[in-house]
Amino acid sequence: MVRRYNCLTSGQRAAVEQMALRGCSNGAVADTLDIDKSKVAKIGARVRRQGHVGRLSRTGRPPILDRRCLQRLKLLVRGGRHSSLRELTSAWNSGGYKQVSTKTLRRCIHKLGFSSLKPVTKPYVGPINRGKRRRWAREHRGWSNEWNKVLFTDESSYEVRGVDKHKRVWRAKGERFLPECLAPSFKSGRETVMVWGGLLCGWAYQASVGPGSNHWSVLRRDAPRRRLLRGSSTL
């Protein structure tokens, strides 16, 4: 009888495993299914050794950085959030740890939940002013109708001349507005056009503020002439 020497199908493999579990010999299985005895022997030996059908889970190659090294890497990333991947790799390899490449370090950093993203640009607020703002928020937490007398304002600046905005920061989920993940903005001599707007109960206002002026002077000048009812679409 000529047997087939090609690869076994999933059905043939399952039949060999079931017959091996029932105690059939390799020759009987090969004759019954008309397949090569050597292949039956390999599958039968594995099934009889394990005592069940299916393959054992393979552990694979152990990770280059163990759990302790990953914890150290997390501290390194949090201490150098604005560092490039090349700088982090150089700092890691010079710290006496296991030498790794930039690709390996990138995979480990992503495994820790960090990603290289653009930082959120916010006006710089020092520790003293942050404390003052928190105290003010706690003091006014119970306000309700009092907010109808408060003017809410916001502004956005547009650079007339290009600036470098290619900074990156390493941060994990939920760390977007951490102080160390922000890109603080400061007043400078850059040429910009500021768009400013305000909302108060009953009216809204917006204005473009050019160089040499500020929004308070524009508000005092134009607000009496631009009082708008709530819901207006033109400003």
C-alpha positions as CSV (number, residue, x, y, z in Angstrom):
1,M,0.0,0.0,0.0
2,V,1.4,3.4,-1.0
3,R,1.0,6.0,1.7
4,R,0.9,9.7,1.2
5,Y,3.9,11.7,2.4
6,N,2.4,15.2,2.1
7,C,1.5,17.4,5.0
8,L,-1.4,16.3,7.2
9,T,-4.6,18.2,7.2
10,S,-6.2,19.4,10.3
11,G,-8.8,16.6,10.1
12,Q,-6.1,13.9,9.8
13,R,-4.1,15.4,12.7
14,A,-7.2,15.4,14.9
15,A,-8.0,11.8,13.9
16,V,-4.4,10.7,14.8
17,E,-4.7,12.4,18.2
18,Q,-8.0,10.8,19.0
19,M,-6.8,7.3,18.1
20,A,-3.6,7.8,20.0
21,L,-5.6,8.7,23.1
22,R,-7.7,5.6,22.7
23,G,-4.5,3.5,22.9
24,C,-4.1,2.5,19.2
25,S,-0.6,1.7,18.1
26,N,1.2,3.8,15.6
27,G,1.0,1.1,12.9
28,A,-2.7,0.7,13.3
29,V,-3.3,4.4,13.1
30,A,-1.1,4.7,10.0
31,D,-2.9,1.7,8.3
32,T,-6.3,3.0,9.2
33,L,-5.8,6.6,8.0
34,D,-3.4,5.7,5.2
35,I,-0.7,8.2,6.3
36,D,3.0,7.9,7.0
37,K,3.9,6.1,10.2
38,S,6.7,8.5,11.1
39,K,4.2,11.4,11.3
40,V,1.9,9.3,13.3
41,A,4.7,8.4,15.7
42,K,5.6,12.1,16.3
43,I,2.0,13.1,16.9
44,G,1.2,10.0,19.0
45,A,4.3,10.5,21.2
46,R,3.3,14.1,22.0
47,V,-0.3,13.2,22.8
48,R,0.7,10.2,25.0
49,R,3.3,12.4,26.8
50,Q,0.8,15.3,27.5
51,G,-2.2,13.1,28.1
52,H,-4.5,15.4,26.2
53,V,-5.1,16.8,22.7
54,G,-3.6,20.1,21.9
55,R,-0.2,21.8,22.0
56,L,1.4,23.2,25.2
57,S,1.8,26.9,25.3
58,R,5.2,28.0,24.2
59,T,7.1,30.4,26.5
60,G,9.2,31.8,23.7
61,R,12.3,33.9,24.1
62,P,12.4,35.7,27.5
63,P,12.0,39.5,27.3
64,I,15.2,41.5,27.2
65,L,14.0,43.7,30.1
66,D,12.5,42.1,33.1
67,R,9.9,43.6,35.4
68,R,12.4,45.4,37.6
69,C,14.1,46.9,34.5
70,L,10.8,48.1,33.2
71,Q,10.1,49.9,36.5
72,R,13.5,51.6,36.2
73,L,12.7,52.5,32.6
74,K,9.4,54.1,33.7
75,L,11.3,56.3,36.1
76,L,13.8,57.3,33.4
77,V,11.0,58.2,31.0
78,R,9.1,60.3,33.6
79,G,12.3,62.1,34.4
80,G,13.0,62.9,30.8
81,R,9.6,63.4,29.2
82,H,10.9,65.9,26.7
83,S,13.9,63.8,25.7
84,S,14.1,62.1,22.3
85,L,14.2,58.3,21.9
86,R,17.9,58.5,21.0
87,E,18.6,60.5,24.2
88,L,16.7,58.0,26.4
89,T,18.5,55.1,24.8
90,S,21.9,56.7,25.5
91,A,20.9,57.5,29.1
92,W,19.7,53.9,29.6
93,N,22.8,52.3,28.1
94,S,25.1,54.5,30.1
95,G,23.3,53.8,33.4
96,G,24.8,50.3,33.8
97,Y,21.8,48.4,32.7
98,K,21.5,45.8,29.9
99,Q,22.4,47.3,26.6
100,V,19.5,47.7,24.2
101,S,18.8,49.3,20.8
102,T,16.5,52.2,20.2
103,K,13.9,49.9,18.6
104,T,13.9,47.6,21.7
105,L,13.6,50.6,24.0
106,R,10.7,52.0,21.9
107,R,8.8,48.7,22.3
108,C,9.4,48.6,26.0
109,I,8.3,52.3,26.4
110,H,5.1,51.5,24.5
111,K,4.6,48.4,26.6
112,L,4.6,50.7,29.7
113,G,1.8,52.8,28.1
114,F,3.9,55.8,27.1
115,S,3.7,57.5,23.6
116,S,5.6,60.3,22.1
117,L,3.0,63.1,21.5
118,K,2.8,66.8,21.0
119,P,2.6,68.6,24.4
120,V,-0.4,70.7,25.1
121,T,0.5,74.4,25.1
122,K,-0.7,76.3,28.1
123,P,0.3,79.6,29.7
124,Y,2.8,79.0,32.4
125,V,1.3,78.9,35.9
126,G,3.8,78.7,38.8
127,P,3.3,76.8,42.0
128,I,2.2,79.9,43.9
129,N,-0.5,80.8,41.4
130,R,-1.6,77.2,41.1
131,G,-2.2,77.2,44.9
132,K,-4.1,80.5,44.6
133,R,-6.4,79.1,41.9
134,R,-7.2,76.0,43.8
135,R,-8.1,78.0,46.9
136,W,-10.3,80.3,44.8
137,A,-12.0,77.3,43.2
138,R,-12.8,75.8,46.6
139,E,-14.1,79.1,47.9
140,H,-16.5,79.5,45.0
141,R,-17.6,75.9,44.7
142,G,-21.1,76.6,45.9
143,W,-21.9,79.4,43.5
144,S,-25.0,79.1,41.3
145,N,-26.7,82.3,40.1
146,E,-23.6,84.3,41.0
147,W,-22.0,83.0,37.8
148,N,-24.5,85.1,35.8
149,K,-22.5,88.2,36.7
150,V,-19.1,86.7,35.7
151,L,-17.5,87.4,32.3
152,F,-15.9,84.3,30.9
153,T,-13.1,85.0,28.4
154,D,-10.8,83.1,26.2
155,E,-8.2,83.9,23.6
156,S,-6.2,82.4,20.8
157,S,-3.0,83.7,19.2
158,Y,-2.0,83.2,15.6
159,E,1.7,83.4,14.7
160,V,2.4,85.8,11.8
161,R,5.9,84.4,11.6
162,G,6.6,80.6,11.9
163,V,7.9,79.2,15.1
164,D,9.3,75.8,16.1
165,K,6.4,73.6,17.3
166,H,7.9,70.2,16.8
167,K,8.5,69.4,20.4
168,R,7.4,66.0,21.7
169,V,6.7,64.7,25.2
170,W,6.5,61.1,26.5
171,R,3.2,60.6,28.4
172,A,0.8,57.9,29.2
173,K,-3.0,57.9,29.2
174,G,-4.5,60.4,31.6
175,E,-1.3,62.5,31.8
176,R,-2.1,65.0,29.1
177,F,-2.4,68.0,31.5
178,L,0.3,67.1,34.0
179,P,2.6,70.2,34.5
180,E,5.6,68.2,33.3
181,C,3.7,67.2,30.1
182,L,2.8,70.7,29.1
183,A,4.7,73.2,26.8
184,P,4.4,76.4,28.8
185,S,4.1,79.6,26.7
186,F,5.6,82.9,27.7
187,K,5.2,86.4,26.5
188,S,7.8,87.3,23.9
189,G,8.5,89.7,21.1
190,R,6.9,87.5,18.5
191,E,4.5,89.0,16.0
192,T,1.1,87.6,16.6
193,V,-2.6,88.4,16.0
194,M,-4.8,87.7,19.0
195,V,-8.4,86.7,18.8
196,W,-10.3,87.3,22.0
197,G,-13.8,86.5,23.1
198,G,-16.0,86.8,26.1
199,L,-19.3,85.3,27.3
200,L,-21.7,86.8,29.9
201,C,-25.2,85.9,30.8
202,G,-27.2,87.6,28.1
203,W,-24.5,88.7,25.6
204,A,-21.4,87.6,23.8
205,Y,-18.4,89.4,22.3
206,Q,-15.3,88.8,20.2
207,A,-12.6,91.0,18.8
208,S,-9.3,90.8,17.0
209,V,-6.4,92.4,19.0
210,G,-3.4,93.5,17.0
211,P,0.1,94.3,18.2
212,G,0.4,97.2,20.6
213,S,-3.0,96.8,22.3
214,N,-4.6,94.4,24.7
215,H,-8.1,92.9,25.1
216,W,-9.1,95.0,28.0
217,S,-8.6,98.3,26.1
218,V,-10.5,96.8,23.2
219,L,-13.3,95.6,25.5
220,R,-13.7,99.0,27.1
221,R,-13.8,100.6,23.7
222,D,-16.1,98.2,21.8
223,A,-18.3,96.4,24.4
224,P,-20.9,99.1,24.8
225,R,-21.4,99.1,21.0
226,R,-21.4,95.4,20.5
227,R,-23.7,94.1,23.2
228,L,-25.4,91.0,21.7
229,L,-28.3,88.9,22.9
230,R,-27.7,85.2,23.8
231,G,-27.9,83.0,20.8
232,S,-26.7,85.5,18.3
233,S,-24.6,84.0,15.5
234,T,-22.9,87.2,14.2
235,L,-20.3,89.0,16.3
